[in-house]
């Protein structure tokens, strides 16, 4: 008994505790102001429903041109706004482009209004003023008071069902509006068709098909009320049609049970008592109305809102408890909010029976895996998927299987580039699915057919008519005359080809390895030794003469400049250093990157990079240079990696609404924070190695899926002690600044001895 007690006392506080209440550290409001593009609403881990407020209805189009203001609403919600238009069920987290915003619901009372009104005059429509003082955003729960109608709105979610609860004042004219026109990055013709069927006085079903970022996206729904409505109706805002058939025989505006059109808003009327609560369950399906109803009946039985909320928060608490940290309070808020944001995407894309719609528009059934969508791969291959390989290996295994299913259903026979809702929107560059596949295969996470996975990578990488791949194969680079992003594409293809080579090497495919390891060196073809930068090359083999190293516009790069992209050789930093003139010169170049001043005109050319996301010339608010601070390890100055990492953690992540220096990009920014706070980072996914940095936590215990634990401890930790004097792995001094994936998954302890002096 005494020995057991002594053993418990000797355990660290983190280890000694059972499951902790960590939901309290999550602040979904972080990143909702300025450039973070996160949403504050309710979802569960990797949930198919993201039920969140939308604060405006800006059109993607203005006078026939792109409306730049719409960029601020990628997540539907902007913290700076003073009004809420309603609550829709699908949102992206942290993206720099958008779609979704399906099925917007808004409670009102008084005179019925079926237009949203304006932000300057919310009472001219169904929108309402609100105050952040009366707003609560938690993991799995959102609450706000709608001031104009004196209604309290609350929401939570299951995987596939959004749960609403509205507390009304006493009124004979209470309404719930269902806006089937509203959307994010919306425009007049985005909705292709909408169908609604009123089954009875508490249940309606239907679907909505849109043509946006995803060009063939259909979402089915089932909507159930806790109280029968006394009347209902709709207004059809469709433009005049040449032919309408004979439906004109009916008055479809009031109490008509079957509605169809492109631009529809519906309303449901109630008489309410003071403080009466009306609940709504709104289920989604990618397959059918019947499946949506099945999802609802399976996941959301009864009308106990507090139970739904409690279940959602329990789901989050379970996921958050996979990592328990000892750190300062603000660091805990940043860490667990980052973990929350990292576990939002990718999202579940199948019904409770496993059915989902594929790229071929057919209905498929996920056999032995959960099907996922929302793959923002240009962002997330860098750190999010490698983080999953440690903390969510089963889910990442399913994500790889989802990518393989995507390939099988694709008419083009390509792995996903940026996929959502049975579509590929082809956003950004590279073919970074191969990085995700390689990382999962190299680290032993993928349990499917690795040979087939390799073949899908090869076919994708040889798709000659996709974004310069043919020229890249023939010439070893993409000529500047033929692509505005010729340099960045060449660099990204070279890295992806290295990933393919790693799979081939593991599988003993020497012929494939030789082919792709050669292609992995193509980055050298766009490196101009005379200036020490990556630079656009013309078809005749000469470098483009007109060149501005600071500019992001017209210089051959996507979302970045050559100062950041010239270090993008994660597959071979040692050879990059040789080509750039040696360790001393590269160290000096890195110093300049972090200390230089970028002129204001740099920002005039891009909408997703602002001062908040930049340190010197290093752009942390975007992804291409996320590995760069770790490159000091390769030039013999690891103390600068340690110094820069701790600086970035402090400057780019804060526990405030504007606390993210750039788009969270489906969790990539958050995954960088998580890795770097723990003291290591995957510089080259597809390798089994992680580069060491400077942990920000005092202690962290990672509870792994295999039942083992991996502990990180930082002795003498403080804001001043950012340098590492010694690293021990399981009590033995570690030589070099790397650890292997197996060092983590085998369980054990990584100890950093911290100091305030450069070692």
C-alpha positions, 0 to 999 in steps of 0.5 A: 500500500505504501509503495503504491502511494509512493509510486503515485506521488512520484508520478508527474502531475501530467501522468498522475491525472486521469482524463482531464477537462481540457475543453475549457482551454479551447477557444474557437474564436481564435483566428476569426478576426483578420486572416485566420479564417476559422469559424466559431460554431459547433462541430465534433472531431472530423465531423460532417456538420460544421454549424456556425454563424454567418455574418454577411451575404456578400457575393463573389461577384460585383459588377461582373468581376471578383469582389475582393471583400468576399475573401474576408468571409471564407469561413462565413464569420468575421469577428469584426462584424456586428450582425449575424445573418443566420446559422449554416451547416457547412464551413471550411476552417481556415481556408484562403478560398471557399464554398459551402455555407449550406442551409442557413437557418435564422429565427425571427419574430414580429413581421416576417421578412424574407430578405437578409437586410444590410449590415448598416440596417439589420432591421431591414431584413431577417439579420440581427445585431449581436454583441460579443459580450453575449456570445459563447464559443466552446468546443462543440457548442456555440451560443449568442443573443440575437439582439433585434429579436430578443432570441437566444440561439444555441447550437451543438452537433453530432457527426452528421446532425446540427442541433439548434435550440432557440429561446423565443420571447412571447409572440404570436409571430415567431418564425424560423427561416430556412434560406436555401439561397445563401452560401459562402463565396456565393453568386446568383447562379451558384445554386443549380437546383433545390428541392424541398418536401414537407413530410408533416408539420415537424419534418421536411426533407430535400436537397441542394445542388451547387456549382462553385469551387466544387462544380457538382456538389449535392447535399441532402437534408432532413430537418425536424422541429421539436414543435409543430409549425402552425403554417409555412410558406416560401418565396421563389426568387428565381429569375423569369423562366421561359417555361414553367410547366403547369405548376402554376395551377397551385399557389406554391407560396403558402402551405404547399408541400413540394417546392423546387427552384434555384432561389428559395427561402422558406419560413415556418410560423410558430406561436411562442410563450415567453422563454419557450425553446424550439429545437431543430435537428438538421441532418446531412447526407451526401447520398439521399434524403432517406439517408439524411433521415437515417443519420438523424434517427441514428445519431440524434434521438430525442430532444435533450439539447444538454445531452447532445452538447455534453456528448459533443464536448465529451468527444472533444475531451477524449481527443484533446486528452491524447496529449496532456501538457504542463505549460503556462495558461496562455500556452495551454489555450494556444495548444489545445485550440491548435489541437482542436483546429487540427482535429476539425479537418479532413471531414467525414464524408459518408452516412451511418451505413457507410454510403457516400457519393463518389467522383463518378457521381455513383453511390459507393460504400466505404468497406472497412474504412471511414471515407473522408473529404476536405483535403487541402493538401498543398497545406496539410501534407507538411505537418497535419498529416504527419501529426496524424501519423503520430496521434491519429494513425487509424484515421490517417490510414482511412484518409489514405484509403479515401484518397485511393478511392478518389483515384479509382473513381476519377475519370482522369485517374489522379490522386486528389489535389484539393478534394471536397464533396465528391469533387476535386477543385484543383486548387494550388499546385503539386501532387501532394497526395503522394507525400501523404501516401509516402509518409503513411507507408514509410511510417507503417501507418497504411495497411492497404495495398502499398504496391497499388498505392505506388502505382497511383502515385506514378500515374498521377506524377505522369499525367502530362497534361496537368499543369506543366507535368509534360514539360517537367518530365521532358525538360526537367523544369517548367518553362516560364513562358508556359506557366505563371508558377513555373518555379514553385511547381517545379520545386513541388513536383521535385519534392513529390517525386522524392516521396515516390522514390521513398515508397519505391525504395521501401517496396524494392522497386529499384527501377521506379526508385532510380527514375524518381530520385533523378526527378527529385533533383529537378530543383537544381534546374531552376536554381540560378547560382549566379544570384543564389535564388530559384528563378524562372527559366525559359524554354531555351534554357536561359533564366528570365532577365526581368526578376524581382526577388521580393515580389510575389507577382509574375515571378514564377511562384504561387503565394510566395516569393523566391526568398521563401521558395529558394529554401524549398528543397526539404528532400535534400537540404544538404545538397541545397546548402552545397549548391548555395555556396556552403553552410556559412553563406546559407546561414547568412541568407537565413539570417537575412530572411528573418531580419530583412524589411519587406516594403509595403508594395509586397502586400499589394499583390496578394490578399492572403499575406499581411504584416501579421504573418511575416517576420522580416521576410519570412512568411509564416502566415503561408505554408511554403517556408514552414520548415525553414527555421529548422534548416539552421540545424543543417548549417551547424547553428541549431541554437538559431533554430531554437531561437527562431522557433520560440520567437515564431510561437510567441509572435504568430500564435496568441489566445485572441480572436486575431491570434493567427497570423495567417489562414489556419488552412484546414489545420496546417498552421495549428499542426506547425504550432503543435509539433514545434511546441513539442520540440520536433518537426517533420521537415520532409514528410516521407522521411521517418525523421523529425528535426529537433527545435525548442519545446515551449511546454514544460512537459507533455505526455502523448498517449499513442494508439498502440497503448504506449506513451511518449513523454517530452520534458523540458528541464529549466523551461522558461521564456528566456531559456529557449536554447537547448544545452543537451537532449536525451532520449530515454536517458541517453544523450542524443547526438545530432538534432534528429529523432526517428518516428519509431523513437516516438511510437515505441514509447519513451521520454525525450528530455530537453535541458534548457538554458538561456545561453547559446550552446 
